[in-house]
């Protein structure tokens, strides 16, 4: 990989890491499910020209929209809103990788080997270390929501593996089209204060919505898709853990988050498990 392409890859992960900070800013002002609806509404306004019906693939597309767009973002952004710090949630999102491996074993009949099992054990061991941190215990409900959100994301990755012939912009357009009204309806049912949040929103809050839609979805995924057209997946995937690393340090620098020794140890265990699982998947491929 050339230096310029490596810089782009790191930049994409940096964009996604900083996205945790902007998401926290957004959900600290807007109700979290309503914030997710705003994000997808803006994304659809940008991507609707790419919307196409793909015969034979729409059941997978709709399943991805439900598991990722509605369930994952509802749980994740609500978890971020309830958490005092973004560091643990930023790391725990990576649990989507071991969750997806467990689902593939249980549902798809894949046979695990020792390396995969050790990666799964390390990841969930890291969760226990983080969860029993006295600081994290104050917002343990937020941690549970983020973990469940990672599980929903894992389900969507399994569905993506079944899908063929759907471009990334088209999938994102469908994701936005289905998720925005679904999340809005869910917000009207479960949340309060949406109109007040709109009336009092400052440029920073609207910038948060724009960053998550444009920076994270369009620019970040655009860079990654462009690189995947040029390099093997095995070259790209291991860098994914940088997203959580950047997220933790962005929270520390920009939001003055606490970082304890237990958080660091648990985070390293989770990320080590993810790297082991990812490397094993790529070896098999």
Buried (B, 14 or more C-beta within 10 A) or exposed (E): EEEEBBEBBBEBBBBBBBBBBBBBBBBBBBBBBBBBBBBBBBBBEBBEEBBEEBEEBBEBBBBBBBBBBBBBBBBBBBBBBBBBBBBBBBBBBBBBBBBBBBBBBEEEEBEBEEBBBBBBBBBBBBBEBBBEBEBBEEBBEBBBBBBBBBBBBBBBBBBBEEBEEBEBBBBBBBBBBBBBEBBBEBBBEEBEEBEEBBEEBEEEBBBBBBBBBBBBBBBBBBBBEBBBEEBEEEBBBBBBBBBBBBBBBBBBEBBEBBBBEBBBBBBBBBBBBBBBBBBBBBEEE
